[in-house]
Amino acid sequence: MNEQQTDEEKDQSKETFYKLRDEEIRAVGDRSLTHGAARLYILISKLVWFPNYGGMFKGMTGALKCSVSDLARYMGCNEKSFYRDRSKNRAGWLELLTAGNYIWITKHTISNGEAINVYHITAVRPRNEQSTFGFTSRFHDHTPTGEN
């Protein structure tokens, strides 16, 4: 923790830590989540703290800008698990996490015109905060279907 943080900032960081911890415990025990979806949530909730992995996106606590391919690589799994498998009528991990109100996702357009996911931890950044942080034309809601 940065020694120059005010007491208020330290209290806010501590509060955020406990919210994330409680949500991680909820995810592990949530029978509507697959084991992979729960692991993905815990990974995202850890990475939001590390700017070098895309966390603290635009200085926002609880926001992670990261590609699905990077998350899959960190987890040692296939990207297909993140999206709905229509042939097996199986929901993907991102869909399960958004349906369970663990995360919400926006897209951020980067300079070459491609879009990258920004994952927001609902417990820390409720969906109604979207307008507060200037998510305008460069950001839009994204529902994970695997169809880009």
Secondary structure, DSSP 8 states (H G I E B T S, - for coil): --TT--HHHHHHHHHHHHHHHHHHHHHHH-TTS-HHHHHHHHHHHHHTT-GGGTBSGGG-TTEEE--HHHHHHHHTS-GGGGS-BTTTTB--HHHHHHHTTSEEEEEEE-TTS-EEEEEEETTTS-GGGGGGGT--TTEEE----S--
